[in-house]
Amino acid sequence: METILNFIGIDVSSQWLDICSQDGSFKRIANSPTEITEWVLSLPQSTALAMEATGCYHQLLASIAFERVHEVYVLNPRDVHYYAKGIGRRQKNDKTDAEIIRRYLCNEYEHLRPWEPAT
């Protein structure tokens, strides 16, 4: 198993992906196949990506990242919500949601099970 050096948290909506990188920087890209593929191809191989389950909006990102051999984690939104409350996070917007998802992935990585597409 490869050692993960890069953790990324992504807040997914129908139109946008708000991305929080390992270094704390933020980026917003369209939730479209072209932009997602271009962004995922720019990532180093030792990357883990986490996003909340959002009905169907997260599926495109999860599939493209999985195909490019990245570790993908689709998190239960309730778990992330309680995690944010537990660390005292009160602010709620797309940017802070992406940051919380990245922080959750960094701290709980050892206990999470990677996402795989349905057979």
N, C-alpha and C positions, 0 to 999 in steps of 0.2 A: 504494500500500500504506500502510495506517494505521500510525502509530508506536505501538508497544506501551508503555504506561506502568505496567501493573499485571501482575505475574507471580504466579501462584498455583500451589502444589504441593499435590497431593492424594494421600493414601494411601487406597487403596480396599480395602474388605473386603466380604464378603457382606451385612453389616448396617449398616456405618458408612462415612462419608467423613470422614477427618481432614484438615482444611484448614489450610494455612499461607499466610497472606496476605502481601502485599508488605511490610507494616509489621512482620512477624514475629509477628503475633497468630495464635492458633489457635482453631479452631471444629470442633465435631463435629456432623454432621447424619446423619439416617438415609439409607440408600441406597434411597430410595423416590422414585417419580416426583413426588409432591406436594412433598416437601421439597427435592429437587434443583431443580425448576422455580422454586420460590419463591426459593431462594438465587441461582440463575443470573440471574433477573430483577433482582436487587438489584445486580448487578455493572456497573461502567462499561463502555462499549463498547470501550475500548482495553485489553482484558484478554486475556492468554494463560493457558491452564490446561494443566497437565501432570499426567499420572498414569502409573503403570506398567500394562502389559498384565497383566490378572489373569484369564485365562480369559474368562469372560463378565461378571464383576462390574463392569467399567469401562464396558461398552457403553452402559448407560443414561445415565450422566453425559456421556460423549463425545457421544452423539446429541443430548441436550437442549442442551448448550452449543453444539454446531455449528449447530443449528437457530436459536439466538439470535444467530448471527453472531459468535461468539467464536473466537479461534484455539485449536485443541485439539491437544495433542501427547500421543500414546500412546507411552510410552518402553519400550524393552527393559529388563526388570528387571536383566539381567546388566550392562548399561551403567551403570545407576544404582548397582549394587552395587560395581563397580570404581571408579566415581567416588568413592563414599563411602570406600572403602579408600584411594584416592589422596590424599584430603584428611585422612586420619588419623582418620576418624570410627569409633569403636568401639562406641558406644552404639547399641542397636537397639530401637526401639519405634515405635508408630504416629506419635507426635508428631515424633520425629526423622526418620522416613522422609519425612513430608510436607515437613519443612524441607529435607532433602537434595534432594528432587525439585524444590522451588522454586529452590534454589540452582543445581542442574544446568540448569534451564530458563533462569535469568538469565544464566549464564555461557556456555551452549552454544546459545543461541537462534538465532544467525546460521547455525549449521550444521545445524539440525534441519528436518525437513520436516513441515508441518502434517498432521494426520490428516483424512481424509475418509471418509465412509461408503462401504461397498462398493456397487458399482453392480449 
